[in-house]
Amino acid sequence: MGVLYNARHYGYSLVRALSESGSISLKEGTVYPILARLDRDGLVRSEWVESDQGPPRRYYALTLSGRELFDELSQELALLVSMVKQRWDAGDEPAHEGKKLAVRKA
């Protein structure tokens, strides 16, 4: 979702963007089921765009709902990361006191 936050992508360009760092190895067949589910859930929208280099491509972009969910999940991930990094020495007050992670059911 983060790759689609500021730019739209078609399947292969999305795989390339995700794989650029070298830490993730994906194939196009992996992302299409995910994109289809995000589309069904209203988190991404897709549109066919004519291409000068071959057949039309289906581009994907986050919807407003997708952006809102991504922002919310990013905050929760940052909280989770801070909790994991927190030193739990005896007597230390956790830096995240009063904050709770939301648990979602699919």
C-alpha positions in Angstrom: 0.0 0.0 0.0 2.9 2.3 0.7 4.2 2.1 -2.9 0.7 3.1 -4.1 0.3 6.0 -1.7 1.9 8.6 -3.9 1.9 7.0 -7.4 -0.2 4.6 -9.4 1.4 1.4 -10.7 0.6 -1.5 -13.0 1.5 -5.0 -11.8 5.0 -5.3 -13.2 6.0 -1.7 -12.1 4.7 -2.4 -8.6 6.7 -5.6 -8.4 9.8 -3.7 -9.6 9.3 -0.9 -7.0 8.9 -3.5 -4.2 11.9 -5.5 -5.3 14.3 -2.5 -5.8 15.8 -2.8 -2.4 16.7 -6.4 -3.0 15.2 -7.5 0.4 11.9 -8.7 -1.2 11.7 -11.1 -4.1 8.3 -11.1 -5.7 6.6 -12.3 -8.9 3.7 -10.6 -10.6 1.4 -13.6 -9.7 2.0 -12.8 -6.0 0.7 -9.2 -6.1 -2.4 -9.6 -8.3 -4.5 -11.6 -5.7 -3.6 -8.9 -3.1 -4.5 -6.1 -5.5 -7.8 -7.8 -6.3 -8.7 -8.1 -2.6 -7.7 -4.5 -2.0 -9.9 -3.5 -5.0 -12.9 -5.5 -3.6 -12.4 -3.9 -0.2 -12.4 -0.4 -1.8 -8.9 0.3 -0.8 -7.5 0.6 -4.3 -9.0 1.5 -7.6 -7.9 0.3 -10.9 -8.2 1.5 -14.5 -7.1 0.3 -17.9 -4.7 2.6 -19.7 -3.6 2.3 -23.3 0.1 1.7 -23.8 2.4 2.7 -26.7 4.6 -0.3 -25.8 2.1 -3.1 -26.1 -1.4 -4.0 -24.7 -3.3 -1.8 -22.3 -2.1 -1.9 -18.7 -4.2 -2.0 -15.6 -3.0 0.7 -13.2 -3.7 0.6 -9.4 -3.9 3.6 -7.0 -5.0 3.9 -3.4 -8.4 5.3 -2.7 -9.1 7.8 0.1 -10.1 4.9 2.3 -6.9 3.1 1.4 -4.8 6.1 2.3 -6.6 6.5 5.6 -6.1 2.8 6.5 -2.5 3.0 5.4 -1.9 6.1 7.7 -3.6 4.3 10.6 -1.7 1.1 10.1 1.6 3.0 9.8 1.0 4.6 13.2 0.2 1.2 14.7 3.3 -0.2 13.2 5.4 2.6 14.6 3.9 2.0 18.0 4.6 -1.7 17.7 8.2 -1.1 16.7 8.7 1.3 19.6 7.3 -1.4 22.0 9.7 -4.0 20.6 12.7 -1.7 20.9 11.7 -0.6 24.5 14.0 -1.7 27.2 12.0 -3.4 29.8 14.4 -2.9 32.7 12.8 -3.1 36.2 11.3 0.2 37.2 11.4 1.8 33.7 8.2 3.4 32.6 7.2 2.4 29.1 7.4 5.3 26.6 4.1 4.2 25.1 2.1 4.2 28.3 -1.6 4.7 27.7 -1.4 3.7 24.0 -2.9 0.5 22.8 -2.5 -1.4 19.6 -5.8 -2.1 17.7 -6.6 -5.7 16.9 -8.4 -6.2 13.7 -10.5 -9.1 12.5 -10.6 -9.8 8.8 
